C-alpha cells in the first residue's frame, strides 16, 4: 500500500480503543539524593492485543516542567515513559498517526502515585491508574484505512489482562452514560427556566405597553 495514497474514503468510520494511564511503586523510603519516593511509568497501550505501532507514529508525553527535558517523544512501541518522583501532576499525552494528515489526539492524565485510603503513602503495593478511550477515524485516507485494518496480534491474548481492560471499559462507559444523563437533565431544567423567564419578560413587556397606552390616552385628554 502506497503511503502517499491520501484519498479520503467517504462514509468510513473506524474506532480504535486504547488504554492510557500509569503505574507507580513506592521505594519504601524517601531517596536521599533527590527526595523522590516513587518509580512510575506512564503509557498508551492498545485495548486489544495488537501492534499499535502500525497506526500510531509517535507519542509525546509532556511531564512536569521540573523534569529535565519535560517533553518526551517515543517513536515506537511500547509508547511509555518511566521516571521517578515524589508528587502527582497532570501529564499531557499527544498521539500522532502514521498518516500525518490525521489530526493528533490529545489526552490529559493526572499521574497517580498514592492509592486511596489511610496510610496510602506508606503502602508498597503498586498503584494502577488506567482509563479507556476510543479514537475515531472518520473518513480516513486509503492508506490510513489500510494500516488501521492491518493490525495483527503479536502475542496470544492474555485473559487476565483482557478481563481487566473490560472492567475499565465498563466503568468508563457507565461514567459517560451517567454524565450524559446529568447533562440531559440539566438541559431540560435550564430550558424550563428559560421558558419561564421569557414568559415573565413578555408579561412585563405587555404591562409596559399597557401603561404607555394609558399615559398616551391621558395626555390626549
Residue pairs with C-beta under 8 A, 6 or more apart in sequence:
1 142
1 143
1 146
1 147
2 143
3 98
3 143
4 143
5 141
5 142
5 143
6 99
6 101
6 141
6 142
6 143
7 141
7 142
8 139
8 140
8 141
8 142
9 139
9 140
9 141
9 142
9 145
10 139
11 139
12 137
12 138
12 139
12 140
12 145
13 136
13 137
13 138
13 139
14 136
14 137
14 140
14 145
14 148
14 149
15 134
15 135
15 136
15 137
16 46
16 55
16 134
16 135
16 136
16 137
16 148
17 46
17 47
17 48
17 132
17 133
17 134
17 135
17 169
18 44
18 45
18 46
18 47
18 52
18 132
18 133
18 134
18 135
19 44
19 45
19 46
19 47
19 130
19 131
19 132
19 133
19 165
19 168
20 42
20 43
20 44
20 45
20 93
20 107
20 109
20 130
20 131
20 133
21 42
21 43
21 109
21 128
21 129
21 130
21 131
22 40
22 41
22 42
22 43
22 91
22 109
22 111
22 112
22 128
22 129
22 130
23 40
23 41
23 126
23 127
23 128
23 129
24 38
24 39
24 40
24 41
24 111
24 112
24 113
24 114
24 126
24 127
24 129
25 38
25 39
25 40
25 124
25 126
25 127
26 37
26 38
26 113
26 121
26 122
26 123
26 124
27 36
27 37
27 38
27 39
28 124
29 37
30 36
30 37
30 86
31 37
31 84
34 84
35 86
36 84
36 85
36 86
37 85
37 86
37 113
37 121
38 84
38 85
38 86
38 113
39 82
39 83
39 84
40 82
40 83
40 84
40 85
40 111
40 113
41 80
41 81
41 82
41 83
42 61
42 80
42 81
42 91
42 93
42 109
42 111
43 78
43 79
43 80
43 81
44 52
44 56
44 59
44 79
44 80
44 93
44 95
44 107
45 52
45 78
45 79
46 52
46 151
47 132
47 165
47 169
48 153
49 153
49 154
49 155
49 156
49 157
49 158
49 161
49 162
50 151
50 152
50 153
50 154
51 77
51 151
51 152
51 153
51 154
52 77
52 79
52 151
53 76
53 77
54 98
54 147
54 150
54 151
55 97
55 98
55 144
55 147
55 148
55 151
56 77
56 79
56 95
56 96
56 97
56 98
57 75
57 96
57 97
57 98
57 100
58 73
58 74
58 75
58 76
58 79
58 96
59 73
59 74
59 79
59 93
59 94
59 95
59 96
60 71
60 72
60 73
60 92
60 93
60 94
60 96
61 71
61 72
61 73
61 74
61 81
61 91
61 92
61 93
62 70
62 71
62 72
62 91
62 92
62 93
62 94
63 70
63 71
63 72
63 81
63 83
63 89
63 91
64 70
64 85
64 87
64 89
67 83
67 85
72 81
74 80
74 81
85 111
85 113
86 113
87 113
88 110
88 111
88 112
88 113
88 114
89 110
89 111
90 108
90 109
90 110
90 111
91 108
91 109
91 110
91 111
92 106
92 107
92 108
93 106
93 107
93 108
93 109
94 104
94 105
94 106
94 107
95 104
95 105
95 106
95 107
95 135
96 104
97 104
97 144
98 143
98 144
98 147
99 140
99 141
99 143
99 144
99 147
101 141
102 137
102 140
102 141
102 144
105 135
107 133
109 129
109 131
110 129
111 129
112 127
112 129
113 127
114 120
114 121
114 123
114 127
115 123
115 125
115 127
130 168
131 168
131 172
132 165
132 168
132 169
132 171
132 172
132 173
133 172
137 144
137 145
137 148
140 148
